Amino acid sequence: MKQRLLVSTLSIIIVLGAACLGIYLGTRGNNNYREVAEGIVLKKEDNTYYNPTLITSYDEYIALLEDYDIHELVFLTAGDLNNNDYIIDFINYDDSLEFTDDIGVEVTDTGINLTYYVNKEITDSDEMLMFFIPIDDGVLGNFIMGDREFIVE
């Protein structure tokens, strides 16, 4: 009876230990990105271009995630793209950056102008924030990025 209890206890410990090890190894694999409330933070890579873009469908969204090798992360759903298109912008990021107001989006003949209201000056960083800015579906035809302004409040 004691031997049976010992074997059962050891079996449970081994199974739980293997599960914990699996979870640890599975979550530590890719440290090149993390999700925050404002978007997805990516570690900068020298050979990667962080160009603003417009996505109008879920397929374009999935392709964008695959381009940045973060295809297993789901920030938007197909339902999010039913009524909105999204401007995807990239800005330098550190953990103390906060957005104090909605992003201003101005559509002009020469392009899209974005105004960010932030708590501090944006400086160069080793991380980029992939920022998702919703706009009404079908408002933009051709997407041309104009100016980007940061107003420190």
C-alpha positions as CSV (number, residue, x, y, z in Angstrom):
1,M,0.0,0.0,0.0
2,K,2.8,2.4,0.9
3,Q,4.7,1.5,-2.2
4,R,1.6,2.1,-4.3
5,L,1.1,5.6,-2.7
6,L,4.8,6.4,-3.3
7,V,4.6,5.4,-7.0
8,S,1.4,7.4,-7.5
9,T,2.9,10.4,-5.9
10,L,6.1,10.2,-7.9
11,S,4.1,9.7,-11.1
12,I,2.1,12.9,-10.4
13,I,5.2,14.9,-9.6
14,I,6.9,13.7,-12.9
15,V,3.8,14.6,-14.9
16,L,3.4,18.0,-13.4
17,G,7.2,18.6,-13.7
18,A,7.0,17.7,-17.4
19,A,4.0,20.0,-18.0
20,C,5.7,22.9,-16.3
21,L,8.9,22.3,-18.3
22,G,6.8,22.2,-21.5
23,I,5.1,25.5,-20.7
24,Y,8.4,27.1,-19.8
25,L,10.1,26.0,-23.0
26,G,7.1,26.8,-25.1
27,T,6.8,30.4,-23.9
28,R,10.4,31.4,-23.9
29,G,11.0,30.5,-27.5
30,N,10.4,33.8,-29.3
31,N,11.3,36.9,-27.4
32,N,11.2,39.1,-30.5
33,Y,7.8,40.5,-29.8
34,R,5.2,41.1,-27.0
35,E,1.7,42.3,-27.0
36,V,0.8,45.5,-25.1
37,A,-2.5,47.4,-24.9
38,E,-1.6,49.7,-27.8
39,G,-0.3,47.1,-30.2
40,I,2.6,44.7,-30.7
41,V,6.1,45.6,-29.6
42,L,8.8,44.2,-31.9
43,K,12.5,44.1,-31.3
44,K,14.2,46.1,-34.1
45,E,16.1,44.1,-36.6
46,D,18.6,45.7,-39.0
47,N,17.3,44.1,-42.2
48,T,13.6,44.8,-41.5
49,Y,11.7,47.8,-42.9
50,Y,9.0,49.3,-40.6
51,N,6.8,51.0,-43.2
52,P,3.3,52.2,-42.4
53,T,0.7,50.3,-44.4
54,L,-3.1,50.0,-44.7
55,I,-4.8,46.7,-44.2
56,T,-8.4,46.2,-45.4
57,S,-9.0,42.5,-44.9
58,Y,-8.2,39.7,-42.5
59,D,-6.0,38.0,-45.2
60,E,-3.9,41.1,-45.4
61,Y,-3.6,41.2,-41.6
62,I,-2.4,37.6,-41.5
63,A,0.1,38.2,-44.3
64,L,1.4,41.3,-42.3
65,L,1.9,39.1,-39.2
66,E,3.7,36.5,-41.3
67,D,6.0,39.2,-42.8
68,Y,7.1,40.1,-39.3
69,D,7.2,36.5,-38.1
70,I,4.6,36.9,-35.5
71,H,1.9,34.9,-37.2
72,E,0.9,33.0,-34.1
73,L,-0.2,36.2,-32.3
74,V,-3.8,37.3,-32.8
75,F,-4.3,41.0,-32.0
76,L,-7.2,41.6,-34.4
77,T,-9.9,39.2,-35.4
78,A,-11.8,38.9,-38.7
79,G,-14.7,40.7,-37.1
80,D,-12.5,43.7,-36.3
81,L,-12.0,44.1,-40.1
82,N,-15.7,43.9,-41.0
83,N,-16.4,47.6,-40.3
84,N,-12.9,49.1,-40.1
85,D,-9.7,49.2,-42.1
86,Y,-6.5,49.7,-40.1
87,I,-3.5,51.9,-40.6
88,I,-0.5,50.0,-39.3
89,D,2.1,52.5,-38.1
90,F,5.5,51.8,-36.5
91,I,6.9,54.1,-33.8
92,N,9.9,53.8,-31.5
93,Y,8.8,52.4,-28.2
94,D,9.9,52.0,-24.6
95,D,7.8,50.8,-21.7
96,S,7.2,54.2,-20.2
97,L,5.5,55.6,-23.4
98,E,1.9,56.4,-22.9
99,F,-0.7,57.7,-25.3
100,T,-2.7,60.5,-23.6
101,D,-5.4,61.0,-26.2
102,D,-6.8,59.4,-29.4
103,I,-4.6,59.5,-32.5
104,G,-5.4,62.3,-34.8
105,V,-5.9,61.1,-38.4
106,E,-6.1,63.7,-41.1
107,V,-6.7,62.7,-44.7
108,T,-5.3,65.2,-47.3
109,D,-4.7,65.1,-51.0
110,T,-1.0,64.5,-50.4
111,G,-1.4,61.7,-47.8
112,I,-2.4,60.6,-44.3
113,N,-1.1,62.8,-41.4
114,L,-1.1,61.2,-38.0
115,T,-0.9,63.1,-34.7
116,Y,0.1,61.2,-31.6
117,Y,-0.5,62.7,-28.1
118,V,2.1,61.2,-25.8
119,N,3.5,61.6,-22.3
120,K,7.1,62.0,-23.4
121,E,9.4,62.7,-26.3
122,I,9.8,59.9,-28.7
123,T,13.5,58.9,-29.0
124,D,15.3,56.1,-30.8
125,S,14.8,52.7,-29.3
126,D,15.7,49.1,-29.8
127,E,12.0,48.3,-30.0
128,M,9.2,49.4,-32.4
129,L,5.5,49.5,-31.6
130,M,3.3,48.1,-34.4
131,F,0.3,50.4,-33.8
132,F,-3.2,49.6,-35.1
133,I,-5.2,52.7,-36.0
134,P,-8.8,51.9,-37.0
135,I,-10.5,54.0,-39.7
136,D,-13.9,53.6,-41.3
137,D,-14.0,50.8,-43.9
138,G,-13.3,52.0,-47.5
139,V,-12.4,55.7,-46.6
140,L,-8.9,55.5,-48.0
141,G,-8.3,54.5,-51.6
142,N,-4.5,54.9,-52.1
143,F,-2.6,54.9,-48.8
144,I,0.2,57.4,-48.8
145,M,1.8,58.2,-45.5
146,G,2.2,61.9,-45.0
147,D,3.4,63.5,-41.8
148,R,3.7,62.0,-38.3
149,E,3.6,64.4,-35.4
150,F,4.1,63.7,-31.7
151,I,2.7,66.2,-29.2
152,V,4.0,65.8,-25.7
153,E,1.4,66.5,-23.0
